[in-house]
Amino acid sequence: MQNRQAIQERHRKRKKQQRMTTILVVSGVALIIAAIMMLPTIQRSLTPLGDIIVPELNPRPNASGNAMGDPNAPVIIEGFSDFGCGHCDNFALDTGELIAETYVASGQVYFVSRSVGSMLSPTTSPMLTEAAYCAGDQGQYWEYHDLIYANQVAIYSSQNAPVDRYMQSFAEELSLDMDAFNACLDGNKFEEQLQQDQLDAVQAGINSTPSFLINGQLVVGNRPMEEFQTIIDAALSE
């Protein structure tokens, strides 16, 4: 009888050990999977940020959020761009500023910057656009916009680029209210606006960046300033 009880006790202990082993194995596998899933985040957090490039920041005339100029201007330009697009960068830092100086400042053009960031980088570009819109809440959309383009190569050079840290650094460089900026980001305040940008681009037949609607007329590509002048002057004469 005692031998039978001893055997049963050994069976109970063996089953208990087997259960514990199974639990440990399952837990170990779960930890490994979690570590693999977190690896990109860990790599991004460990990637050196380096010094950000701070260009000469050029406040736009009558800037309000992601727009500039007089909303009642006779010509309205909607510029659809992607922060990861090299041609968009060239337009923003060249022809875009000439349009602002020549037509926006004079009250002839109202320019609205909109995003179709999902075309090139469906994660990075929307994040940066939302951050720029949040900076616009504090009157510095265009300055934030310029900082992104000035650092475009570094941000988009690697999948492990610490995008969130760039976003914070740009906000700090502009002395934004960081609590308000982060609350805007965390609350996805401009998520619907980004979705509307995408929807309006699709409805307008836009499938590349940069693209522009000039009083509803679709203009594709980073055209020379002379071509924009011809189109804008024609719209003004109507």
Backbone as JSON, one array per atom type, in Angstrom:
{
  "sequence": "MQNRQAIQERHRKRKKQQRMTTILVVSGVALIIAAIMMLPTIQRSLTPLGDIIVPELNPRPNASGNAMGDPNAPVIIEGFSDFGCGHCDNFALDTGELIAETYVASGQVYFVSRSVGSMLSPTTSPMLTEAAYCAGDQGQYWEYHDLIYANQVAIYSSQNAPVDRYMQSFAEELSLDMDAFNACLDGNKFEEQLQQDQLDAVQAGINSTPSFLINGQLVVGNRPMEEFQTIIDAALSE",
  "N": [[0.83, -1.21, 0.0], [1.9, 1.21, 0.84], [3.91, 1.39, -1.05], [2.39, 1.75, -3.36], [1.23, 4.26, -2.85], [3.55, 5.78, -2.79], [4.38, 5.54, -5.45], [2.26, 6.83, -6.73], [2.61, 9.38, -5.73], [5.06, 10.03, -6.84], [4.28, 10.11, -9.51], [2.54, 12.32, -9.44], [4.36, 14.35, -8.82], [5.99, 14.2, -11.05], [4.21, 14.94, -13.11], [3.64, 17.51, -12.28], [6.15, 18.69, -12.57], [6.39, 18.45, -15.33], [4.33, 20.14, -16.18], [5.28, 22.58, -15.23], [7.61, 22.77, -16.73], [6.53, 22.96, -19.31], [5.16, 25.4, -19.06], [7.34, 27.12, -18.65], [8.71, 26.83, -21.06], [6.79, 27.76, -22.93], [6.54, 30.39, -22.0], [9.13, 31.29, -22.42], [9.29, 31.17, -25.22], [7.34, 33.06, -25.86], [8.53, 35.37, -24.84], [10.75, 35.55, -26.51], [9.52, 35.98, -29.0], [8.27, 38.43, -28.45], [10.54, 39.99, -28.04], [11.66, 39.93, -30.6], [9.68, 41.28, -32.02], [9.89, 43.77, -30.84], [12.38, 44.56, -31.59], [12.91, 46.36, -33.85], [12.02, 48.79, -32.71], [13.72, 49.02, -30.52], [16.17, 49.2, -31.88], [15.79, 51.63, -33.23], [15.68, 53.38, -31.06], [18.26, 53.24, -30.17], [19.72, 54.22, -32.24], [21.99, 56.69, -33.22], [21.17, 60.13, -33.12], [22.43, 62.45, -33.95], [23.5, 65.74, -35.08], [20.91, 67.94, -35.92], [19.97, 69.5, -38.99], [19.61, 72.9, -39.25], [17.98, 75.06, -41.13], [17.93, 78.4, -42.57], [15.2, 79.79, -41.28], [12.19, 80.67, -42.76], [9.61, 82.6, -42.22], [6.29, 82.39, -43.46], [4.16, 84.57, -45.43], [1.33, 85.88, -43.81], [0.71, 83.46, -42.46], [-1.22, 80.66, -41.46], [-1.83, 77.94, -39.68], [-1.48, 75.2, -41.83], [-1.55, 76.76, -44.06], [-1.07, 79.73, -46.1], [-1.3, 83.25, -46.68], [-4.0, 85.26, -48.05], [-7.19, 84.11, -47.44], [-9.23, 84.91, -49.13], [-8.09, 85.4, -51.54], [-7.76, 85.75, -55.13], [-6.67, 83.54, -56.44], [-6.31, 80.2, -55.63], [-4.1, 77.87, -54.42], [-3.57, 74.51, -53.96], [-1.23, 72.52, -52.63], [-0.1, 69.31, -52.99], [1.88, 67.09, -51.32], [4.74, 65.09, -50.27], [6.65, 64.4, -47.5], [8.84, 62.78, -47.85], [9.58, 62.98, -50.44], [11.84, 63.86, -52.92], [11.54, 65.74, -55.03], [9.5, 67.27, -54.02], [10.78, 68.44, -51.88], [12.64, 70.03, -53.28], [10.87, 71.78, -54.56], [9.66, 73.04, -52.35], [11.75, 74.47, -51.13], [12.57, 76.2, -53.05], [10.99, 77.06, -55.67], [8.54, 77.16, -54.33], [8.98, 79.06, -52.29], [9.46, 81.29, -53.85], [6.96, 81.67, -55.04], [5.55, 82.3, -52.75], [6.77, 84.74, -52.02], [6.28, 86.3, -54.3], [3.54, 86.1, -55.07], [1.87, 85.28, -52.91], [2.45, 87.02, -50.77], [1.56, 89.38, -51.88], [-1.13, 89.17, -51.82], [-2.41, 87.87, -53.87], [-2.45, 85.13, -54.13], [-3.58, 82.32, -52.36], [-2.19, 79.84, -50.51], [-2.26, 76.42, -49.8], [-0.9, 73.84, -47.97], [-0.87, 70.41, -48.39], [-1.07, 66.87, -47.63], [0.04, 63.84, -49.13], [1.26, 61.65, -48.05], [1.28, 58.85, -47.81], [1.95, 57.69, -50.18], [4.69, 57.27, -50.7], [6.03, 56.64, -48.27], [4.38, 54.96, -46.09], [4.29, 55.0, -43.32], [6.27, 56.71, -42.07], [6.01, 59.3, -43.36], [3.23, 60.15, -42.9], [3.38, 60.36, -40.08], [5.23, 62.47, -39.75], [3.85, 64.5, -41.06], [1.59, 64.81, -39.46], [2.86, 65.73, -37.17], [3.83, 68.15, -38.14], [1.4, 69.47, -38.63], [0.56, 69.65, -35.99], [2.5, 71.37, -35.02], [1.69, 73.55, -36.42], [-0.54, 74.25, -35.0], [0.55, 75.84, -33.12], [1.33, 77.96, -34.55], [3.56, 77.45, -36.18], [3.78, 75.84, -38.46], [5.05, 76.08, -41.02], [7.72, 76.56, -40.43], [8.38, 74.18, -39.14], [7.9, 72.42, -41.21], [9.95, 73.24, -42.96], [12.18, 72.43, -41.48], [11.87, 69.64, -41.5], [12.21, 69.06, -44.27], [14.84, 69.97, -44.58], [16.22, 68.04, -43.22], [15.64, 65.76, -44.53], [17.11, 63.69, -45.9], [18.53, 62.35, -43.85], [16.41, 61.45, -42.25], [14.96, 59.72, -43.9], [16.8, 57.87, -44.71], [17.13, 55.4, -43.58], [15.32, 52.53, -42.44], [15.39, 52.28, -39.76], [15.62, 54.78, -38.76], [15.33, 57.19, -36.18], [12.51, 58.41, -36.09], [10.55, 59.51, -34.38], [12.16, 60.78, -32.5], [13.39, 62.73, -34.04], [11.13, 64.25, -34.58], [10.54, 65.26, -32.04], [12.89, 66.72, -31.57], [12.79, 68.7, -33.55], [10.55, 70.11, -32.7], [11.47, 71.06, -30.24], [13.58, 72.65, -31.12], [12.16, 74.73, -32.25], [11.11, 75.83, -30.05], [8.57, 75.06, -29.15], [5.56, 74.61, -27.2], [5.97, 71.89, -25.45], [4.34, 70.11, -24.04], [1.78, 70.64, -25.05], [2.25, 70.08, -27.74], [2.92, 67.32, -27.69], [0.56, 66.32, -26.62], [-1.16, 66.86, -28.69], [-0.12, 65.14, -30.67], [-0.35, 62.61, -29.37], [-3.08, 62.46, -29.08], [-3.9, 62.17, -31.63], [-4.88, 64.32, -33.14], [-5.0, 65.39, -35.73], [-5.62, 63.33, -37.41], [-7.95, 62.83, -38.93], [-7.79, 64.95, -40.69], [-5.53, 64.28, -42.2], [-6.51, 61.99, -43.44], [-8.52, 63.15, -44.97], [-6.99, 64.69, -46.69], [-5.79, 62.65, -48.22], [-8.08, 61.51, -49.41], [-9.11, 63.65, -50.91], [-7.02, 64.01, -52.69], [-7.1, 61.63, -54.16], [-9.62, 61.89, -55.36], [-9.1, 64.04, -56.99], [-7.52, 62.94, -58.86], [-4.84, 62.67, -58.36], [-1.74, 61.14, -58.34], [0.95, 61.27, -57.93], [3.78, 63.04, -56.56], [5.39, 66.28, -56.33], [2.05, 67.59, -56.59], [-0.39, 69.91, -57.82], [-3.3, 71.85, -57.28], [-4.52, 74.44, -58.98], [-6.67, 76.83, -58.66], [-8.4, 74.73, -59.08], [-7.35, 73.52, -61.35], [-5.34, 70.88, -62.38], [-1.94, 70.51, -61.85], [1.01, 68.89, -62.44], [4.0, 67.91, -60.89], [7.31, 69.32, -60.15], [7.42, 72.1, -61.47], [9.24, 74.62, -63.37], [9.63, 77.99, -62.11], [8.78, 79.84, -64.0], [6.77, 78.5, -65.43], [4.82, 78.16, -63.47], [4.25, 80.84, -63.04], [3.06, 81.55, -65.5], [0.72, 80.0, -65.43], [-0.51, 80.91, -63.08], [-0.78, 83.66, -63.6], [-2.54, 83.53, -65.75], [-4.78, 82.53, -64.46], [-5.3, 84.66, -62.78], [-6.09, 86.57, -64.58], [-8.57, 85.81, -65.39]],
  "CA": [[0.0, 0.0, 0.0], [2.78, 2.35, 0.91], [4.6, 1.5, -2.35], [1.45, 2.33, -4.31], [1.15, 5.69, -2.54], [4.82, 6.4, -3.2], [4.36, 5.61, -6.91], [1.31, 7.89, -7.09], [3.23, 10.66, -5.37], [6.08, 10.31, -7.85], [3.55, 10.5, -10.71], [2.06, 13.68, -9.25], [5.51, 15.25, -8.9], [6.46, 14.23, -12.44], [3.26, 15.74, -13.88], [3.82, 18.91, -11.88], [7.37, 19.15, -13.22], [6.11, 18.57, -16.75], [3.54, 21.35, -16.36], [6.18, 23.72, -15.03], [8.51, 22.84, -17.89], [5.74, 23.47, -20.43], [4.93, 26.83, -18.81], [8.6, 27.84, -18.86], [9.01, 26.81, -22.5], [5.85, 28.68, -23.58], [6.9, 31.75, -21.59], [10.37, 31.64, -23.1], [8.97, 31.43, -26.63], [6.62, 34.33, -25.9], [9.51, 36.44, -24.63], [11.57, 35.65, -27.72], [8.67, 36.61, -30.02], [8.11, 39.83, -28.06], [11.83, 40.66, -28.26], [11.8, 40.09, -32.04], [8.75, 42.33, -32.44], [10.35, 45.04, -30.31], [13.73, 44.84, -32.05], [13.01, 47.61, -34.6], [11.88, 49.92, -31.79], [14.97, 49.11, -29.75], [17.21, 49.69, -32.78], [15.57, 53.05, -33.46], [16.01, 54.13, -29.85], [19.71, 53.22, -30.0], [20.36, 54.86, -33.39], [22.4, 58.06, -32.89], [20.41, 61.13, -33.85], [23.34, 63.4, -34.58], [23.04, 67.13, -35.11], [19.93, 68.22, -36.96], [20.27, 70.66, -39.83], [18.65, 73.99, -39.04], [18.13, 76.05, -42.21], [17.4, 79.73, -42.27], [13.76, 79.63, -41.28], [11.55, 81.77, -43.47], [8.17, 82.66, -41.93], [5.5, 82.68, -44.65], [3.24, 85.71, -45.25], [-0.03, 85.59, -43.33], [0.61, 82.01, -42.22], [-2.22, 80.17, -40.52], [-1.79, 76.49, -39.8], [-0.75, 74.73, -42.99], [-1.86, 77.65, -45.18], [-0.5, 81.08, -46.03], [-1.92, 84.21, -47.57], [-5.38, 85.72, -47.83], [-8.16, 83.09, -47.88], [-10.1, 85.47, -50.16], [-7.29, 85.71, -52.72], [-8.4, 85.26, -56.36], [-6.11, 82.26, -56.86], [-6.06, 79.27, -54.54], [-3.24, 76.74, -54.8], [-3.44, 73.42, -53.0], [-0.06, 71.74, -52.97], [-0.11, 67.96, -52.41], [3.28, 66.69, -51.28], [5.17, 64.01, -49.37], [7.91, 64.83, -46.88], [9.93, 61.91, -48.29], [9.74, 63.18, -51.89], [12.91, 64.8, -53.23], [11.02, 66.84, -55.86], [8.73, 68.13, -53.1], [11.82, 69.19, -51.16], [13.16, 71.06, -54.18], [9.83, 72.8, -54.75], [9.43, 73.77, -51.09], [12.87, 75.35, -50.79], [12.92, 77.04, -54.2], [9.82, 77.66, -56.33], [7.51, 77.44, -53.33], [9.28, 80.31, -51.61], [9.29, 82.36, -54.84], [5.52, 81.9, -55.14], [5.15, 82.99, -51.52], [7.27, 86.12, -52.07], [5.74, 87.03, -55.44], [2.09, 86.09, -55.19], [1.16, 85.16, -51.63], [2.66, 88.25, -50.01], [0.81, 90.48, -52.5], [-2.56, 88.92, -51.66], [-2.98, 87.3, -55.09], [-2.53, 83.67, -54.02], [-3.73, 81.65, -51.07], [-1.53, 78.55, -50.72], [-2.54, 75.43, -48.75], [-0.02, 72.67, -48.05], [-1.59, 69.2, -48.01], [-0.18, 65.7, -47.63], [-0.3, 62.51, -49.64], [2.46, 60.96, -47.58], [1.23, 57.39, -47.86], [2.39, 57.2, -51.49], [6.09, 56.83, -50.66], [6.37, 56.04, -46.98], [3.07, 54.95, -45.42], [4.4, 55.18, -41.87], [7.07, 57.87, -41.7], [5.48, 60.58, -43.84], [2.07, 60.59, -42.13], [3.81, 60.78, -38.73], [5.83, 63.8, -39.85], [2.81, 65.45, -41.43], [0.78, 65.08, -38.27], [3.68, 66.57, -36.3], [3.84, 69.5, -38.72], [0.09, 70.06, -38.35], [0.54, 70.0, -34.57], [3.31, 72.6, -34.89], [0.84, 74.62, -36.95], [-1.42, 74.68, -33.91], [1.29, 76.87, -32.38], [1.76, 78.97, -35.5], [4.88, 77.2, -36.77], [3.74, 74.76, -39.44], [6.0, 76.25, -42.12], [9.07, 76.39, -39.89], [8.54, 72.74, -38.91], [7.94, 71.92, -42.59], [11.3, 73.49, -43.48], [13.12, 71.58, -40.73], [11.74, 68.27, -42.01], [12.85, 68.96, -45.57], [16.29, 70.15, -44.43], [16.77, 66.8, -42.66], [14.97, 64.67, -45.25], [18.02, 62.58, -46.22], [18.8, 61.6, -42.62], [15.19, 60.81, -41.76], [14.49, 58.66, -44.8], [17.93, 57.06, -45.16], [17.1, 54.06, -42.98], [14.07, 52.13, -41.79], [15.58, 52.39, -38.32], [15.8, 56.18, -38.38], [14.48, 57.5, -35.02], [11.61, 59.47, -36.56], [9.91, 60.19, -33.25], [13.14, 61.66, -31.86], [13.51, 63.89, -34.92], [9.94, 65.06, -34.37], [10.71, 65.98, -30.77], [14.0, 67.67, -31.71], [12.31, 69.84, -34.34], [9.65, 70.9, -31.84], [12.31, 71.74, -29.25], [14.32, 73.69, -31.84], [11.24, 75.85, -32.47], [10.63, 76.25, -28.72], [7.13, 74.82, -29.01], [5.06, 74.1, -25.92], [6.11, 70.45, -25.68], [3.17, 69.41, -23.5], [0.7, 70.8, -26.02], [2.67, 69.38, -28.95], [2.79, 65.87, -27.47], [-0.86, 66.01, -26.44], [-1.72, 66.87, -30.04], [0.3, 63.9, -31.31], [-0.91, 61.45, -28.68], [-4.52, 62.45, -29.29], [-4.19, 62.03, -33.08], [-5.79, 65.43, -33.42], [-5.12, 65.68, -37.16], [-5.77, 62.08, -38.16], [-9.02, 63.0, -39.92], [-7.31, 65.88, -41.72], [-4.66, 63.5, -43.08], [-7.38, 61.12, -44.25], [-9.2, 64.0, -45.95], [-5.97, 65.01, -47.7], [-5.66, 61.5, -49.1], [-9.32, 61.35, -50.15], [-9.21, 64.73, -51.9], [-6.01, 63.74, -53.72], [-7.63, 60.56, -55.02], [-10.74, 62.43, -56.14], [-8.55, 64.96, -57.98], [-6.71, 62.17, -59.8], [-3.42, 62.85, -58.04], [-1.05, 59.88, -58.04], [2.38, 61.51, -57.78], [4.07, 64.28, -55.84], [4.3, 67.16, -55.89], [0.97, 67.93, -57.52], [-1.02, 71.15, -57.38], [-4.57, 72.3, -57.84], [-4.49, 75.9, -59.08], [-8.09, 77.11, -58.94], [-9.01, 73.49, -59.55], [-6.6, 72.95, -62.48], [-4.29, 69.99, -61.91], [-0.58, 70.71, -62.37], [1.81, 67.8, -61.86], [5.46, 68.0, -60.92], [8.0, 70.54, -59.71], [7.67, 72.88, -62.68], [10.01, 75.86, -63.17], [8.85, 79.14, -61.66], [8.17, 80.5, -65.16], [5.53, 77.81, -65.77], [3.83, 78.52, -62.45], [3.86, 82.22, -63.3], [2.14, 81.56, -66.64], [-0.57, 79.43, -65.01], [-1.1, 81.8, -62.06], [-1.18, 84.91, -64.26], [-3.73, 83.23, -66.54], [-5.9, 82.41, -63.52], [-5.59, 86.0, -62.28], [-6.72, 87.37, -65.63], [-9.92, 85.32, -65.65]],
  "C": [[0.86, 1.25, 0.0], [3.52, 2.55, -0.41], [3.69, 2.15, -3.39], [1.32, 3.84, -4.1], [2.4, 6.43, -2.99], [4.87, 6.58, -4.71], [3.44, 6.74, -7.37], [1.9, 9.27, -6.82], [4.29, 11.05, -6.39], [5.42, 10.75, -9.16], [3.07, 11.95, -10.62], [3.2, 14.68, -9.4], [5.99, 15.38, -10.34], [5.54, 15.1, -13.31], [3.4, 17.24, -13.56], [5.06, 19.49, -12.55], [7.16, 19.37, -14.72], [5.31, 19.84, -17.05], [4.41, 22.59, -16.24], [7.11, 23.89, -16.22], [7.78, 23.42, -19.09], [5.5, 24.97, -20.29], [6.18, 27.65, -19.1], [8.95, 27.93, -20.35], [8.11, 27.81, -23.24], [6.2, 30.13, -23.25], [8.16, 32.21, -22.31], [10.14, 31.97, -24.56], [8.27, 32.77, -26.78], [7.56, 35.51, -25.74], [10.37, 36.64, -25.86], [10.79, 36.36, -28.82], [8.52, 38.1, -29.72], [9.39, 40.62, -28.34], [12.04, 40.92, -29.75], [10.92, 41.23, -32.54], [9.23, 43.71, -31.99], [11.7, 45.45, -30.86], [13.83, 46.12, -32.88], [12.91, 48.84, -33.71], [13.15, 50.13, -30.99], [16.08, 49.68, -30.62], [17.05, 51.18, -33.03], [15.97, 53.88, -32.26], [17.52, 54.22, -29.63], [20.44, 53.91, -31.16], [20.72, 56.3, -33.03], [21.64, 59.07, -33.74], [21.33, 62.08, -34.59], [22.75, 64.8, -34.53], [22.03, 67.31, -36.23], [20.36, 69.46, -37.74], [19.19, 71.71, -39.6], [18.86, 75.03, -40.13], [17.71, 77.43, -41.73], [15.88, 79.67, -42.4], [13.07, 80.88, -41.82], [10.06, 81.78, -43.18], [7.4, 83.06, -43.19], [4.52, 83.82, -44.39], [1.85, 85.24, -44.84], [-0.26, 84.1, -43.1], [-0.46, 81.72, -41.19], [-2.31, 78.67, -40.69], [-0.95, 76.09, -40.99], [-1.04, 75.55, -44.25], [-1.14, 78.98, -45.0], [-1.21, 81.97, -47.04], [-3.34, 84.56, -47.17], [-6.35, 84.65, -48.33], [-9.1, 83.58, -48.97], [-9.34, 85.85, -51.43], [-7.96, 85.12, -53.97], [-7.88, 83.91, -56.85], [-5.82, 81.41, -55.63], [-5.23, 78.11, -55.07], [-3.22, 75.75, -53.65], [-2.26, 72.56, -53.45], [-0.07, 70.4, -52.24], [1.31, 67.4, -52.48], [3.5, 65.54, -50.31], [6.52, 64.42, -48.81], [9.1, 63.95, -47.29], [10.26, 62.07, -49.76], [10.8, 64.24, -52.17], [12.45, 65.97, -54.07], [10.18, 67.81, -55.02], [9.67, 69.02, -52.3], [12.32, 70.34, -52.02], [12.14, 72.17, -54.41], [9.71, 73.68, -53.5], [10.5, 74.82, -50.84], [13.28, 76.26, -51.94], [11.68, 77.72, -54.76], [8.72, 78.01, -55.34], [7.74, 78.76, -52.63], [9.14, 81.5, -52.57], [7.81, 82.7, -55.02], [5.02, 82.68, -53.91], [5.55, 84.47, -51.57], [6.56, 86.94, -53.15], [4.23, 87.18, -55.4], [1.33, 86.04, -53.87], [1.25, 86.46, -50.85], [1.84, 89.42, -50.57], [-0.7, 90.28, -52.41], [-3.21, 88.29, -52.88], [-3.21, 85.79, -55.0], [-2.7, 83.26, -52.56], [-3.21, 80.23, -51.28], [-1.79, 77.64, -49.52], [-1.65, 74.22, -48.98], [-0.78, 71.44, -47.54], [-0.7, 67.98, -48.24], [-0.8, 64.49, -48.32], [0.88, 61.6, -49.31], [2.45, 59.46, -47.7], [1.73, 56.83, -49.19], [3.8, 56.62, -51.43], [6.44, 56.1, -49.37], [5.14, 56.05, -46.09], [3.12, 55.11, -43.91], [5.08, 56.5, -41.52], [6.42, 59.19, -42.1], [4.21, 61.02, -43.12], [2.42, 61.04, -40.7], [4.36, 62.19, -38.77], [4.79, 64.86, -40.2], [1.95, 65.82, -40.23], [1.55, 65.97, -37.29], [3.72, 68.01, -36.81], [2.51, 70.21, -38.48], [-0.01, 70.46, -36.88], [1.38, 71.24, -34.3], [2.51, 73.8, -35.4], [-0.16, 75.12, -35.93], [-0.79, 75.8, -33.09], [1.9, 77.89, -33.34], [3.08, 78.72, -36.19], [4.87, 75.99, -37.71], [4.87, 74.89, -40.45], [7.44, 76.11, -41.64], [9.37, 74.91, -39.66], [8.69, 72.03, -40.25], [9.36, 72.08, -43.16], [12.35, 72.63, -42.78], [13.06, 70.13, -41.23], [12.48, 68.13, -43.34], [14.37, 69.12, -45.48], [16.97, 68.88, -43.93], [16.2, 65.56, -43.35], [15.87, 63.46, -45.47], [18.26, 61.72, -44.99], [17.58, 60.83, -42.15], [14.82, 59.6, -42.59], [15.6, 57.73, -45.26], [17.88, 55.63, -44.65], [15.73, 53.79, -42.38], [14.16, 52.27, -40.28], [15.8, 53.83, -37.86], [14.84, 56.52, -37.23], [13.54, 58.68, -35.31], [10.99, 60.24, -35.4], [10.87, 61.14, -32.54], [13.41, 62.9, -32.72], [12.32, 64.83, -34.69], [10.06, 65.89, -33.1], [11.79, 67.05, -30.89], [13.57, 68.91, -32.5], [11.42, 70.74, -33.48], [10.45, 71.69, -30.81], [13.09, 72.88, -29.9], [13.46, 74.93, -32.05], [10.65, 76.39, -31.18], [9.11, 76.13, -28.59], [6.81, 74.43, -27.57], [5.01, 72.58, -26.07], [4.92, 69.65, -25.13], [2.01, 69.46, -24.5], [1.01, 70.04, -27.3], [2.46, 67.87, -28.8], [1.34, 65.46, -27.26], [-1.56, 65.96, -27.8], [-1.39, 65.58, -30.77], [-0.38, 62.69, -30.69], [-2.42, 61.32, -28.91], [-4.92, 62.3, -30.75], [-5.16, 63.11, -33.56], [-6.03, 65.63, -34.92], [-5.26, 64.43, -38.02], [-6.83, 62.23, -39.26], [-8.58, 63.94, -41.04], [-6.39, 65.17, -42.7], [-5.49, 62.6, -44.0], [-8.1, 61.92, -45.32], [-8.24, 64.42, -47.05], [-5.87, 63.88, -48.72], [-6.9, 61.36, -50.0], [-9.44, 62.4, -51.25], [-8.2, 64.54, -53.02], [-6.51, 62.69, -54.7], [-8.74, 61.1, -55.93], [-10.27, 63.39, -57.22], [-7.68, 64.25, -59.02], [-5.22, 62.3, -59.57], [-2.8, 61.5, -57.67], [0.46, 60.03, -57.98], [2.58, 62.85, -57.09], [5.32, 64.93, -56.39], [3.27, 67.34, -57.0], [0.22, 69.12, -56.94], [-2.38, 71.31, -58.05], [-4.55, 73.82, -57.8], [-5.86, 76.34, -59.58], [-8.75, 75.9, -59.59], [-8.28, 72.83, -60.71], [-5.43, 72.12, -61.96], [-2.98, 70.27, -62.64], [0.32, 69.71, -61.66], [3.3, 68.09, -61.98], [6.0, 69.33, -60.44], [8.38, 71.34, -60.95], [8.55, 74.09, -62.37], [9.09, 77.02, -62.78], [8.14, 79.81, -62.84], [6.85, 79.85, -65.54], [4.44, 78.11, -64.76], [3.34, 79.95, -62.68], [2.83, 82.29, -64.42], [0.75, 81.09, -66.22], [-1.27, 80.37, -64.02], [-1.6, 83.09, -62.71], [-2.44, 84.71, -65.12], [-4.95, 83.14, -65.64], [-6.29, 83.8, -62.98], [-6.34, 86.83, -63.3], [-8.15, 86.94, -65.9], [-10.95, 86.09, -64.83]]
}
